[in-house]
């Protein structure tokens, strides 16, 4: 069997009911190498928590990170919208991420005007660099950056090196991207990826697309996506953030779900067919 030469972390969506300090404790106890933290809600339905600035909750999160030695890699989620004012809207987010020790941030493109979105993404990278954080634009089929190719179009406008593309398995499969598109991404734009599985049959409605993407995924290797092809098209040591909310096991305690998710992911990644793009 292949050996693992990459870090595996857990994304907040996998255990979204937990507060950030609880996520840190569960990730550490389950044996992950790192954790991702959601500082800004992705949807209005999510609970609103005081997670921007050095609030009591953020200080507790930092203390648990220090106590466990766990690394926080990424923070999320920022949306580039038509009304976005990058520094006014997002500087406190990056200040908080830097306090926690994050190095990456997840960005969604929600602006139909490409030139404005690209300009804001460029400015975002400059701001984030002041805090030692790199923004990663994640293509999602229901946003205005739907595919890897569209994300690469944005990267072509960037005037600095502090930028990246985040590949998520389910979003990649639900777009019109190909494995050749993945292989064409320069490795300096790849800082981590999100891994999960899903039914092979693609949704036929936006509602189903959103439901699968936000709530109904599978653990790696338990669905119908070509994950072996995807993983092999990306660098062999690219860190993996496991983003897999599984409806069927949502009633189980978060620690049990986290442990099982890590076990299944390691089992998937040690298949001899997985080699990854060599550096």
Phi, psi and omega in degrees: 000150177292153176260152180277128178234031182218158177278146176237127178238175178242131180274153184300328183297335181291331181224051194292342180289346184274154170283162179306314179295326176294321177300317180300313182296316180294316180299317180294315181295325181283343176101019179284158178277332181204172179226150170254148183232136178265109180264339179232131182303143175273331181222157179295340183284342181286151178296142178268123182234154179282084187241016175241126185093173181276065177284172177302320182293320179289320177296323177294320177299314179298320180297319179291325174299316179295318183292323184269340185077009181286145179266138168259120182268306187236153174237155184208169351234133175257141178243126174275113184242169179303326184268006185298131167246104195304304184291315182297321185277329195239352185297320180296328176299313181289325175301317179294316179299319178296322177300324181277345180095015181290150177242346183229155176222144181264130185234136174247145179260107181238053179219118182288346179269107188301314185298320180290317178300314182296319179296318179293324178294320177300313179296323180299318179297322178294317178296312182299326180298330178297339182246012177071028183237142178251126176281141180235116182280122183256113175294131176224134189294347178258004177257185180274353169245095192269336189218168177302319180299319179291324176295321178295327176299320177295315182301329181294343180265350187286138185260007182218181184257358184272074182203164180197171175239132178254118178265126175245129189304312185291321180292322176301313182294324184277359176260186179263020182284159178237167177297329176296326176298320178294315181297336182278350179288123176302139186295337179288349177266355183254115183246331173194169178225165176247128185245141179188180177224173183195169176300147179294324181289126183280146178300149180254001179221157178297321180300316180291323177300314179294319181297312179298315184295326186259341187219337192233075176249175176242163173287153184306130178090354183255006178238209186242011180281155176277072183287328178297315177298318181296310182296321180290339179277352182247162182304143186293338181251015181294124179302144182246126171256118184278109180244091188215080171289120185247112184301319186297335181247012185295342180280347182280156176301148183302323181295323178293318178295320181295317180295316181294320179298319180291320179299312182294320181295316179297320178298317178297315186288343180266011173294140182297339180288346183267119179237321182082156177291124184280142177279000000 
